[in-house]
Amino acid sequence: MGCAEGEGSTFDAPIDNVWKYLLGSLDHDGAHATTRNPRFEEVSEISMIYAAQRKFHGTWAPGRMRISLVAPASIVTEWLAGPLAGSKLLDLYSPRGSKTQTDVHEELTSKPLPLEEVEAAAREWLESAFNDDAPAVRALAQQK
């Protein structure tokens, strides 16, 4: 199992716009070229089971996650199935005036990848996700 942290990525939008985007479900998924066929199942007021095909390390594979949203502070994700099954991610969101900082803390595992490749593949995936989200969050903030 590997651990990774990504600290200091910043969305060019206030935290309320970031959360409006994150809670938009299908609009949010539509921004990601690495996701297709999403399905959501509500578990509780703050948790859901999310299933989709995800492109990870160049290959499409089904994935299933339990996601808990504690707005506006954090998202906790536990991969239940897929290439990162058993992994846990904690995304923290901090207001920085008209911007929002996001920090990611991960405990990673992957059956299809050797341990030495897991962290690099996960970082590649997280960077791609942030790069997809950032313009959409910025556009939403500019709609005011």
CNS distance restraints for C-alpha pairs under 8 A (distance, minus, plus):
assign (resid   1 and name CA) (resid 107 and name CA) 6.86 0.50 0.50
assign (resid   1 and name CA) (resid 108 and name CA) 5.52 0.50 0.50
assign (resid   1 and name CA) (resid 109 and name CA) 4.85 0.50 0.50
assign (resid   1 and name CA) (resid 110 and name CA) 7.98 0.50 0.50
assign (resid   1 and name CA) (resid 115 and name CA) 6.67 0.50 0.50
assign (resid   2 and name CA) (resid 107 and name CA) 5.90 0.50 0.50
assign (resid   2 and name CA) (resid 108 and name CA) 4.97 0.50 0.50
assign (resid   2 and name CA) (resid 109 and name CA) 6.37 0.50 0.50
assign (resid   2 and name CA) (resid 115 and name CA) 6.86 0.50 0.50
assign (resid   2 and name CA) (resid 118 and name CA) 7.20 0.50 0.50
assign (resid   2 and name CA) (resid 119 and name CA) 6.53 0.50 0.50
assign (resid   3 and name CA) (resid 105 and name CA) 7.63 0.50 0.50
assign (resid   3 and name CA) (resid 106 and name CA) 5.46 0.50 0.50
assign (resid   3 and name CA) (resid 107 and name CA) 4.59 0.50 0.50
assign (resid   3 and name CA) (resid 108 and name CA) 5.76 0.50 0.50
assign (resid   3 and name CA) (resid 119 and name CA) 7.21 0.50 0.50
assign (resid   4 and name CA) (resid 105 and name CA) 6.06 0.50 0.50
assign (resid   4 and name CA) (resid 106 and name CA) 5.16 0.50 0.50
assign (resid   4 and name CA) (resid 107 and name CA) 6.73 0.50 0.50
assign (resid   4 and name CA) (resid 108 and name CA) 7.56 0.50 0.50
assign (resid   4 and name CA) (resid 119 and name CA) 6.50 0.50 0.50
assign (resid   5 and name CA) (resid 103 and name CA) 7.41 0.50 0.50
assign (resid   5 and name CA) (resid 104 and name CA) 5.47 0.50 0.50
assign (resid   5 and name CA) (resid 105 and name CA) 4.55 0.50 0.50
assign (resid   5 and name CA) (resid 106 and name CA) 6.17 0.50 0.50
assign (resid   6 and name CA) (resid 103 and name CA) 5.59 0.50 0.50
assign (resid   6 and name CA) (resid 104 and name CA) 4.90 0.50 0.50
assign (resid   6 and name CA) (resid 105 and name CA) 6.57 0.50 0.50
assign (resid   7 and name CA) (resid 102 and name CA) 6.80 0.50 0.50
assign (resid   7 and name CA) (resid 103 and name CA) 4.34 0.50 0.50
assign (resid   7 and name CA) (resid 104 and name CA) 6.22 0.50 0.50
assign (resid   8 and name CA) (resid 101 and name CA) 5.82 0.50 0.50
assign (resid   8 and name CA) (resid 102 and name CA) 6.01 0.50 0.50
assign (resid   8 and name CA) (resid 103 and name CA) 5.77 0.50 0.50
assign (resid   9 and name CA) (resid 101 and name CA) 5.72 0.50 0.50
assign (resid   9 and name CA) (resid 102 and name CA) 5.40 0.50 0.50
assign (resid   9 and name CA) (resid 103 and name CA) 6.69 0.50 0.50
assign (resid  10 and name CA) (resid  99 and name CA) 6.67 0.50 0.50
assign (resid  10 and name CA) (resid 100 and name CA) 5.51 0.50 0.50
assign (resid  10 and name CA) (resid 101 and name CA) 4.31 0.50 0.50
assign (resid  10 and name CA) (resid 102 and name CA) 6.02 0.50 0.50
assign (resid  11 and name CA) (resid  18 and name CA) 7.61 0.50 0.50
assign (resid  11 and name CA) (resid  99 and name CA) 5.73 0.50 0.50
assign (resid  11 and name CA) (resid 100 and name CA) 5.11 0.50 0.50
assign (resid  11 and name CA) (resid 101 and name CA) 6.28 0.50 0.50
assign (resid  11 and name CA) (resid 102 and name CA) 7.60 0.50 0.50
assign (resid  11 and name CA) (resid 134 and name CA) 5.81 0.50 0.50
assign (resid  11 and name CA) (resid 137 and name CA) 7.13 0.50 0.50
assign (resid  11 and name CA) (resid 138 and name CA) 7.25 0.50 0.50
assign (resid  12 and name CA) (resid  98 and name CA) 7.11 0.50 0.50
assign (resid  12 and name CA) (resid  99 and name CA) 4.86 0.50 0.50
assign (resid  12 and name CA) (resid 100 and name CA) 6.73 0.50 0.50
assign (resid  12 and name CA) (resid 134 and name CA) 7.30 0.50 0.50
assign (resid  12 and name CA) (resid 137 and name CA) 7.46 0.50 0.50
assign (resid  12 and name CA) (resid 138 and name CA) 5.67 0.50 0.50
assign (resid  13 and name CA) (resid  17 and name CA) 6.25 0.50 0.50
assign (resid  13 and name CA) (resid  18 and name CA) 6.65 0.50 0.50
assign (resid  13 and name CA) (resid  98 and name CA) 5.62 0.50 0.50
assign (resid  13 and name CA) (resid  99 and name CA) 4.53 0.50 0.50
assign (resid  13 and name CA) (resid 100 and name CA) 6.14 0.50 0.50
assign (resid  13 and name CA) (resid 137 and name CA) 6.61 0.50 0.50
assign (resid  13 and name CA) (resid 138 and name CA) 5.70 0.50 0.50
assign (resid  13 and name CA) (resid 141 and name CA) 5.69 0.50 0.50
assign (resid  14 and name CA) (resid  18 and name CA) 6.60 0.50 0.50
assign (resid  14 and name CA) (resid  95 and name CA) 6.62 0.50 0.50
assign (resid  14 and name CA) (resid  96 and name CA) 7.59 0.50 0.50
assign (resid  14 and name CA) (resid  97 and name CA) 6.79 0.50 0.50
assign (resid  14 and name CA) (resid  98 and name CA) 4.65 0.50 0.50
assign (resid  14 and name CA) (resid  99 and name CA) 4.74 0.50 0.50
assign (resid  14 and name CA) (resid 100 and name CA) 5.63 0.50 0.50
assign (resid  14 and name CA) (resid 141 and name CA) 7.42 0.50 0.50
assign (resid  15 and name CA) (resid  19 and name CA) 6.27 0.50 0.50
assign (resid  15 and name CA) (resid  72 and name CA) 7.10 0.50 0.50
assign (resid  15 and name CA) (resid  93 and name CA) 7.47 0.50 0.50
assign (resid  15 and name CA) (resid  94 and name CA) 7.30 0.50 0.50
assign (resid  15 and name CA) (resid  95 and name CA) 5.58 0.50 0.50
assign (resid  15 and name CA) (resid  98 and name CA) 7.94 0.50 0.50
assign (resid  15 and name CA) (resid  99 and name CA) 6.91 0.50 0.50
assign (resid  15 and name CA) (resid 100 and name CA) 5.35 0.50 0.50
assign (resid  16 and name CA) (resid  20 and name CA) 6.13 0.50 0.50
assign (resid  16 and name CA) (resid  72 and name CA) 7.44 0.50 0.50
assign (resid  17 and name CA) (resid  21 and name CA) 6.19 0.50 0.50
assign (resid  17 and name CA) (resid 137 and name CA) 6.73 0.50 0.50
assign (resid  17 and name CA) (resid 140 and name CA) 6.69 0.50 0.50
assign (resid  17 and name CA) (resid 141 and name CA) 5.76 0.50 0.50
assign (resid  18 and name CA) (resid  22 and name CA) 6.17 0.50 0.50
assign (resid  18 and name CA) (resid 100 and name CA) 7.52 0.50 0.50
assign (resid  18 and name CA) (resid 137 and name CA) 5.89 0.50 0.50
assign (resid  19 and name CA) (resid  23 and name CA) 5.92 0.50 0.50
assign (resid  19 and name CA) (resid  71 and name CA) 7.03 0.50 0.50
assign (resid  19 and name CA) (resid  72 and name CA) 6.50 0.50 0.50
assign (resid  20 and name CA) (resid  24 and name CA) 6.27 0.50 0.50
assign (resid  21 and name CA) (resid  25 and name CA) 7.90 0.50 0.50
assign (resid  21 and name CA) (resid  27 and name CA) 7.60 0.50 0.50
assign (resid  21 and name CA) (resid  28 and name CA) 6.29 0.50 0.50
assign (resid  21 and name CA) (resid 136 and name CA) 7.80 0.50 0.50
assign (resid  21 and name CA) (resid 137 and name CA) 6.25 0.50 0.50
assign (resid  21 and name CA) (resid 140 and name CA) 7.36 0.50 0.50
assign (resid  22 and name CA) (resid  28 and name CA) 6.06 0.50 0.50
assign (resid  23 and name CA) (resid  28 and name CA) 7.62 0.50 0.50
assign (resid  24 and name CA) (resid  28 and name CA) 5.71 0.50 0.50
assign (resid  25 and name CA) (resid  29 and name CA) 6.21 0.50 0.50
assign (resid  26 and name CA) (resid  30 and name CA) 5.92 0.50 0.50
assign (resid  26 and name CA) (resid  38 and name CA) 7.70 0.50 0.50
assign (resid  27 and name CA) (resid  31 and name CA) 6.68 0.50 0.50
assign (resid  28 and name CA) (resid  32 and name CA) 7.39 0.50 0.50
assign (resid  28 and name CA) (resid 133 and name CA) 7.53 0.50 0.50
assign (resid  29 and name CA) (resid  35 and name CA) 6.57 0.50 0.50
assign (resid  29 and name CA) (resid  36 and name CA) 7.74 0.50 0.50
assign (resid  29 and name CA) (resid  38 and name CA) 7.39 0.50 0.50
assign (resid  30 and name CA) (resid  35 and name CA) 7.74 0.50 0.50
assign (resid  31 and name CA) (resid 132 and name CA) 5.84 0.50 0.50
assign (resid  31 and name CA) (resid 133 and name CA) 6.56 0.50 0.50
assign (resid  31 and name CA) (resid 136 and name CA) 7.19 0.50 0.50
assign (resid  32 and name CA) (resid 129 and name CA) 6.60 0.50 0.50
assign (resid  32 and name CA) (resid 132 and name CA) 5.76 0.50 0.50
assign (resid  32 and name CA) (resid 133 and name CA) 7.57 0.50 0.50
assign (resid  33 and name CA) (resid 132 and name CA) 7.91 0.50 0.50
assign (resid  34 and name CA) (resid  54 and name CA) 5.50 0.50 0.50
assign (resid  34 and name CA) (resid  55 and name CA) 4.73 0.50 0.50
assign (resid  34 and name CA) (resid  56 and name CA) 7.45 0.50 0.50
assign (resid  34 and name CA) (resid 129 and name CA) 8.00 0.50 0.50
assign (resid  35 and name CA) (resid  52 and name CA) 6.57 0.50 0.50
assign (resid  35 and name CA) (resid  53 and name CA) 5.79 0.50 0.50
assign (resid  35 and name CA) (resid  54 and name CA) 4.71 0.50 0.50
assign (resid  35 and name CA) (resid  55 and name CA) 6.46 0.50 0.50
assign (resid  36 and name CA) (resid  52 and name CA) 5.96 0.50 0.50
assign (resid  36 and name CA) (resid  53 and name CA) 5.29 0.50 0.50
assign (resid  36 and name CA) (resid  54 and name CA) 6.63 0.50 0.50
assign (resid  37 and name CA) (resid  52 and name CA) 5.31 0.50 0.50
assign (resid  37 and name CA) (resid  53 and name CA) 6.18 0.50 0.50
assign (resid  38 and name CA) (resid  50 and name CA) 7.10 0.50 0.50
assign (resid  38 and name CA) (resid  51 and name CA) 5.73 0.50 0.50
assign (resid  38 and name CA) (resid  52 and name CA) 4.31 0.50 0.50
assign (resid  38 and name CA) (resid  53 and name CA) 7.16 0.50 0.50
assign (resid  39 and name CA) (resid  50 and name CA) 5.80 0.50 0.50
assign (resid  39 and name CA) (resid  51 and name CA) 5.19 0.50 0.50
assign (resid  39 and name CA) (resid  52 and name CA) 6.25 0.50 0.50
assign (resid  40 and name CA) (resid  48 and name CA) 6.58 0.50 0.50
assign (resid  40 and name CA) (resid  49 and name CA) 5.83 0.50 0.50
assign (resid  40 and name CA) (resid  50 and name CA) 4.76 0.50 0.50
assign (resid  40 and name CA) (resid  51 and name CA) 6.56 0.50 0.50
assign (resid  41 and name CA) (resid  48 and name CA) 5.46 0.50 0.50
assign (resid  41 and name CA) (resid  49 and name CA) 5.06 0.50 0.50
assign (resid  41 and name CA) (resid  50 and name CA) 6.50 0.50 0.50
assign (resid  42 and name CA) (resid  47 and name CA) 6.38 0.50 0.50
assign (resid  42 and name CA) (resid  48 and name CA) 4.38 0.50 0.50
assign (resid  42 and name CA) (resid  49 and name CA) 6.43 0.50 0.50
assign (resid  43 and name CA) (resid  47 and name CA) 5.31 0.50 0.50
assign (resid  43 and name CA) (resid  48 and name CA) 4.85 0.50 0.50
assign (resid  43 and name CA) (resid  49 and name CA) 6.75 0.50 0.50
assign (resid  44 and name CA) (resid  48 and name CA) 6.75 0.50 0.50
assign (resid  46 and name CA) (resid  68 and name CA) 5.40 0.50 0.50
assign (resid  46 and name CA) (resid  69 and name CA) 5.30 0.50 0.50
assign (resid  46 and name CA) (resid  70 and name CA) 6.65 0.50 0.50
assign (resid  47 and name CA) (resid  66 and name CA) 6.95 0.50 0.50
assign (resid  47 and name CA) (resid  67 and name CA) 5.52 0.50 0.50
assign (resid  47 and name CA) (resid  68 and name CA) 4.17 0.50 0.50
assign (resid  47 and name CA) (resid  69 and name CA) 6.36 0.50 0.50
assign (resid  48 and name CA) (resid  66 and name CA) 5.75 0.50 0.50
assign (resid  48 and name CA) (resid  67 and name CA) 5.39 0.50 0.50
assign (resid  48 and name CA) (resid  68 and name CA) 6.53 0.50 0.50
assign (resid  49 and name CA) (resid  64 and name CA) 7.01 0.50 0.50
assign (resid  49 and name CA) (resid  65 and name CA) 5.65 0.50 0.50
assign (resid  49 and name CA) (resid  66 and name CA) 4.55 0.50 0.50
assign (resid  49 and name CA) (resid  67 and name CA) 6.28 0.50 0.50
assign (resid  50 and name CA) (resid  64 and name CA) 5.65 0.50 0.50
assign (resid  50 and name CA) (resid  65 and name CA) 5.19 0.50 0.50
assign (resid  50 and name CA) (resid  66 and name CA) 6.27 0.50 0.50
assign (resid  50 and name CA) (resid  67 and name CA) 7.04 0.50 0.50
assign (resid  51 and name CA) (resid  62 and name CA) 7.33 0.50 0.50
assign (resid  51 and name CA) (resid  63 and name CA) 5.64 0.50 0.50
assign (resid  51 and name CA) (resid  64 and name CA) 4.33 0.50 0.50
assign (resid  51 and name CA) (resid  65 and name CA) 6.41 0.50 0.50
assign (resid  52 and name CA) (resid  62 and name CA) 5.82 0.50 0.50
assign (resid  52 and name CA) (resid  63 and name CA) 5.56 0.50 0.50
assign (resid  52 and name CA) (resid  64 and name CA) 6.68 0.50 0.50
assign (resid  53 and name CA) (resid  60 and name CA) 6.23 0.50 0.50
assign (resid  53 and name CA) (resid  61 and name CA) 5.34 0.50 0.50
assign (resid  53 and name CA) (resid  62 and name CA) 4.24 0.50 0.50
assign (resid  53 and name CA) (resid  63 and name CA) 5.83 0.50 0.50
assign (resid  54 and name CA) (resid  59 and name CA) 7.97 0.50 0.50
assign (resid  54 and name CA) (resid  60 and name CA) 5.45 0.50 0.50
assign (resid  54 and name CA) (resid  61 and name CA) 5.53 0.50 0.50
assign (resid  54 and name CA) (resid  62 and name CA) 6.14 0.50 0.50
assign (resid  54 and name CA) (resid  63 and name CA) 6.37 0.50 0.50
assign (resid  55 and name CA) (resid  59 and name CA) 5.18 0.50 0.50
assign (resid  55 and name CA) (resid  60 and name CA) 4.28 0.50 0.50
assign (resid  55 and name CA) (resid  61 and name CA) 6.40 0.50 0.50
assign (resid  56 and name CA) (resid  60 and name CA) 6.43 0.50 0.50
assign (resid  56 and name CA) (resid  61 and name CA) 7.40 0.50 0.50
assign (resid  56 and name CA) (resid  83 and name CA) 7.40 0.50 0.50
assign (resid  56 and name CA) (resid 121 and name CA) 7.42 0.50 0.50
assign (resid  56 and name CA) (resid 125 and name CA) 6.63 0.50 0.50
assign (resid  57 and name CA) (resid 121 and name CA) 5.82 0.50 0.50
assign (resid  57 and name CA) (resid 124 and name CA) 7.86 0.50 0.50
assign (resid  57 and name CA) (resid 125 and name CA) 7.54 0.50 0.50
assign (resid  61 and name CA) (resid  82 and name CA) 6.56 0.50 0.50
assign (resid  61 and name CA) (resid  83 and name CA) 7.26 0.50 0.50
assign (resid  62 and name CA) (resid  81 and name CA) 7.64 0.50 0.50
assign (resid  62 and name CA) (resid  82 and name CA) 5.70 0.50 0.50
assign (resid  63 and name CA) (resid  79 and name CA) 7.55 0.50 0.50
assign (resid  63 and name CA) (resid  80 and name CA) 7.58 0.50 0.50
assign (resid  63 and name CA) (resid  81 and name CA) 5.25 0.50 0.50
assign (resid  63 and name CA) (resid  82 and name CA) 4.18 0.50 0.50
assign (resid  63 and name CA) (resid  83 and name CA) 7.17 0.50 0.50
assign (resid  64 and name CA) (resid  79 and name CA) 6.11 0.50 0.50
assign (resid  64 and name CA) (resid  80 and name CA) 5.34 0.50 0.50
assign (resid  64 and name CA) (resid  81 and name CA) 4.90 0.50 0.50
assign (resid  64 and name CA) (resid  82 and name CA) 6.42 0.50 0.50
assign (resid  65 and name CA) (resid  77 and name CA) 6.52 0.50 0.50
assign (resid  65 and name CA) (resid  78 and name CA) 5.51 0.50 0.50
assign (resid  65 and name CA) (resid  79 and name CA) 4.39 0.50 0.50
assign (resid  65 and name CA) (resid  80 and name CA) 5.10 0.50 0.50
assign (resid  65 and name CA) (resid  81 and name CA) 6.90 0.50 0.50
assign (resid  66 and name CA) (resid  77 and name CA) 5.78 0.50 0.50
assign (resid  66 and name CA) (resid  78 and name CA) 5.24 0.50 0.50
assign (resid  66 and name CA) (resid  79 and name CA) 6.56 0.50 0.50
assign (resid  66 and name CA) (resid  80 and name CA) 6.88 0.50 0.50
assign (resid  67 and name CA) (resid  75 and name CA) 6.90 0.50 0.50
assign (resid  67 and name CA) (resid  76 and name CA) 5.76 0.50 0.50
assign (resid  67 and name CA) (resid  77 and name CA) 4.57 0.50 0.50
assign (resid  67 and name CA) (resid  78 and name CA) 6.55 0.50 0.50
assign (resid  68 and name CA) (resid  75 and name CA) 5.65 0.50 0.50
assign (resid  68 and name CA) (resid  76 and name CA) 5.16 0.50 0.50
assign (resid  68 and name CA) (resid  77 and name CA) 6.51 0.50 0.50
assign (resid  69 and name CA) (resid  74 and name CA) 6.20 0.50 0.50
assign (resid  69 and name CA) (resid  75 and name CA) 4.60 0.50 0.50
assign (resid  69 and name CA) (resid  76 and name CA) 6.62 0.50 0.50
assign (resid  70 and name CA) (resid  74 and name CA) 5.14 0.50 0.50
assign (resid  70 and name CA) (resid  75 and name CA) 6.01 0.50 0.50
assign (resid  71 and name CA) (resid  75 and name CA) 7.76 0.50 0.50
assign (resid  72 and name CA) (resid  93 and name CA) 6.88 0.50 0.50
assign (resid  73 and name CA) (resid  92 and name CA) 5.82 0.50 0.50
assign (resid  73 and name CA) (resid  93 and name CA) 5.17 0.50 0.50
assign (resid  73 and name CA) (resid  94 and name CA) 6.88 0.50 0.50
assign (resid  74 and name CA) (resid  90 and name CA) 6.96 0.50 0.50
assign (resid  74 and name CA) (resid  91 and name CA) 5.37 0.50 0.50
assign (resid  74 and name CA) (resid  92 and name CA) 4.51 0.50 0.50
assign (resid  74 and name CA) (resid  93 and name CA) 5.85 0.50 0.50
assign (resid  75 and name CA) (resid  90 and name CA) 5.89 0.50 0.50
assign (resid  75 and name CA) (resid  91 and name CA) 5.11 0.50 0.50
assign (resid  75 and name CA) (resid  92 and name CA) 6.78 0.50 0.50
assign (resid  76 and name CA) (resid  88 and name CA) 7.39 0.50 0.50
assign (resid  76 and name CA) (resid  89 and name CA) 5.78 0.50 0.50
assign (resid  76 and name CA) (resid  90 and name CA) 4.70 0.50 0.50
assign (resid  76 and name CA) (resid  91 and name CA) 6.47 0.50 0.50
assign (resid  77 and name CA) (resid  88 and name CA) 5.68 0.50 0.50
assign (resid  77 and name CA) (resid  89 and name CA) 5.06 0.50 0.50
assign (resid  77 and name CA) (resid  90 and name CA) 6.51 0.50 0.50
assign (resid  78 and name CA) (resid  85 and name CA) 7.90 0.50 0.50
assign (resid  78 and name CA) (resid  86 and name CA) 6.85 0.50 0.50
assign (resid  78 and name CA) (resid  87 and name CA) 5.96 0.50 0.50
assign (resid  78 and name CA) (resid  88 and name CA) 4.57 0.50 0.50
assign (resid  78 and name CA) (resid  89 and name CA) 6.51 0.50 0.50
assign (resid  79 and name CA) (resid  84 and name CA) 6.04 0.50 0.50
assign (resid  79 and name CA) (resid  85 and name CA) 4.71 0.50 0.50
assign (resid  79 and name CA) (resid  86 and name CA) 5.51 0.50 0.50
assign (resid  79 and name CA) (resid  87 and name CA) 5.39 0.50 0.50
assign (resid  79 and name CA) (resid  88 and name CA) 6.41 0.50 0.50
assign (resid  80 and name CA) (resid  85 and name CA) 5.03 0.50 0.50
assign (resid  80 and name CA) (resid  86 and name CA) 6.11 0.50 0.50
assign (resid  81 and name CA) (resid  85 and name CA) 4.55 0.50 0.50
assign (resid  81 and name CA) (resid  86 and name CA) 7.58 0.50 0.50
assign (resid  83 and name CA) (resid 110 and name CA) 5.60 0.50 0.50
assign (resid  83 and name CA) (resid 111 and name CA) 6.62 0.50 0.50
assign (resid  83 and name CA) (resid 112 and name CA) 6.33 0.50 0.50
assign (resid  84 and name CA) (resid 108 and name CA) 6.94 0.50 0.50
assign (resid  84 and name CA) (resid 109 and name CA) 5.76 0.50 0.50
assign (resid  84 and name CA) (resid 110 and name CA) 4.72 0.50 0.50
assign (resid  84 and name CA) (resid 111 and name CA) 7.42 0.50 0.50
assign (resid  85 and name CA) (resid 109 and name CA) 6.88 0.50 0.50
assign (resid  85 and name CA) (resid 110 and name CA) 6.39 0.50 0.50
assign (resid  85 and name CA) (resid 111 and name CA) 7.77 0.50 0.50
assign (resid  86 and name CA) (resid 108 and name CA) 7.33 0.50 0.50
assign (resid  86 and name CA) (resid 109 and name CA) 6.14 0.50 0.50
assign (resid  86 and name CA) (resid 110 and name CA) 7.62 0.50 0.50
assign (resid  87 and name CA) (resid 106 and name CA) 7.36 0.50 0.50
assign (resid  87 and name CA) (resid 107 and name CA) 5.55 0.50 0.50
assign (resid  87 and name CA) (resid 108 and name CA) 4.47 0.50 0.50
assign (resid  87 and name CA) (resid 109 and name CA) 5.31 0.50 0.50
assign (resid  87 and name CA) (resid 110 and name CA) 7.65 0.50 0.50
assign (resid  88 and name CA) (resid 106 and name CA) 5.74 0.50 0.50
assign (resid  88 and name CA) (resid 107 and name CA) 5.20 0.50 0.50
assign (resid  88 and name CA) (resid 108 and name CA) 6.47 0.50 0.50
assign (resid  89 and name CA) (resid 104 and name CA) 6.92 0.50 0.50
assign (resid  89 and name CA) (resid 105 and name CA) 5.79 0.50 0.50
assign (resid  89 and name CA) (resid 106 and name CA) 4.43 0.50 0.50
assign (resid  89 and name CA) (resid 107 and name CA) 6.45 0.50 0.50
assign (resid  90 and name CA) (resid 104 and name CA) 5.67 0.50 0.50
assign (resid  90 and name CA) (resid 105 and name CA) 5.14 0.50 0.50
assign (resid  90 and name CA) (resid 106 and name CA) 6.32 0.50 0.50
assign (resid  91 and name CA) (resid 102 and name CA) 6.63 0.50 0.50
assign (resid  91 and name CA) (resid 103 and name CA) 5.72 0.50 0.50
assign (resid  91 and name CA) (resid 104 and name CA) 4.53 0.50 0.50
assign (resid  91 and name CA) (resid 105 and name CA) 6.54 0.50 0.50
assign (resid  92 and name CA) (resid 102 and name CA) 5.51 0.50 0.50
assign (resid  92 and name CA) (resid 103 and name CA) 5.14 0.50 0.50
assign (resid  92 and name CA) (resid 104 and name CA) 6.35 0.50 0.50
assign (resid  93 and name CA) (resid 100 and name CA) 6.51 0.50 0.50
assign (resid  93 and name CA) (resid 101 and name CA) 5.70 0.50 0.50
assign (resid  93 and name CA) (resid 102 and name CA) 4.65 0.50 0.50
assign (resid  93 and name CA) (resid 103 and name CA) 6.67 0.50 0.50
assign (resid  94 and name CA) (resid 100 and name CA) 5.58 0.50 0.50
assign (resid  94 and name CA) (resid 101 and name CA) 5.11 0.50 0.50
assign (resid  94 and name CA) (resid 102 and name CA) 6.44 0.50 0.50
assign (resid  95 and name CA) (resid  99 and name CA) 6.26 0.50 0.50
assign (resid  95 and name CA) (resid 100 and name CA) 4.63 0.50 0.50
assign (resid  95 and name CA) (resid 101 and name CA) 6.36 0.50 0.50
assign (resid  96 and name CA) (resid 100 and name CA) 5.31 0.50 0.50
assign (resid  96 and name CA) (resid 101 and name CA) 6.57 0.50 0.50
assign (resid 108 and name CA) (resid 118 and name CA) 7.00 0.50 0.50
assign (resid 108 and name CA) (resid 119 and name CA) 7.12 0.50 0.50
assign (resid 109 and name CA) (resid 115 and name CA) 7.18 0.50 0.50
assign (resid 109 and name CA) (resid 118 and name CA) 6.72 0.50 0.50
assign (resid 110 and name CA) (resid 114 and name CA) 7.36 0.50 0.50
assign (resid 110 and name CA) (resid 115 and name CA) 7.25 0.50 0.50
assign (resid 110 and name CA) (resid 118 and name CA) 6.45 0.50 0.50
assign (resid 113 and name CA) (resid 117 and name CA) 6.13 0.50 0.50
assign (resid 113 and name CA) (resid 118 and name CA) 6.05 0.50 0.50
assign (resid 114 and name CA) (resid 118 and name CA) 6.52 0.50 0.50
assign (resid 115 and name CA) (resid 119 and name CA) 7.60 0.50 0.50
assign (resid 116 and name CA) (resid 120 and name CA) 7.91 0.50 0.50
assign (resid 117 and name CA) (resid 121 and name CA) 6.14 0.50 0.50
assign (resid 118 and name CA) (resid 122 and name CA) 6.05 0.50 0.50
assign (resid 119 and name CA) (resid 123 and name CA) 6.07 0.50 0.50
assign (resid 120 and name CA) (resid 124 and name CA) 6.14 0.50 0.50
assign (resid 121 and name CA) (resid 125 and name CA) 6.25 0.50 0.50
assign (resid 122 and name CA) (resid 126 and name CA) 6.09 0.50 0.50
assign (resid 123 and name CA) (resid 127 and name CA) 5.94 0.50 0.50
assign (resid 124 and name CA) (resid 128 and name CA) 6.16 0.50 0.50
assign (resid 125 and name CA) (resid 129 and name CA) 6.20 0.50 0.50
assign (resid 126 and name CA) (resid 130 and name CA) 6.16 0.50 0.50
assign (resid 127 and name CA) (resid 131 and name CA) 6.08 0.50 0.50
assign (resid 128 and name CA) (resid 132 and name CA) 6.20 0.50 0.50
assign (resid 129 and name CA) (resid 133 and name CA) 6.14 0.50 0.50
assign (resid 130 and name CA) (resid 134 and name CA) 5.87 0.50 0.50
assign (resid 131 and name CA) (resid 135 and name CA) 7.35 0.50 0.50
assign (resid 132 and name CA) (resid 136 and name CA) 7.19 0.50 0.50
assign (resid 133 and name CA) (resid 137 and name CA) 6.05 0.50 0.50
assign (resid 134 and name CA) (resid 138 and name CA) 6.13 0.50 0.50
assign (resid 135 and name CA) (resid 139 and name CA) 6.06 0.50 0.50
assign (resid 136 and name CA) (resid 140 and name CA) 6.19 0.50 0.50
assign (resid 137 and name CA) (resid 141 and name CA) 6.27 0.50 0.50
assign (resid 138 and name CA) (resid 142 and name CA) 6.31 0.50 0.50
assign (resid 139 and name CA) (resid 143 and name CA) 6.49 0.50 0.50
assign (resid 140 and name CA) (resid 144 and name CA) 7.74 0.50 0.50
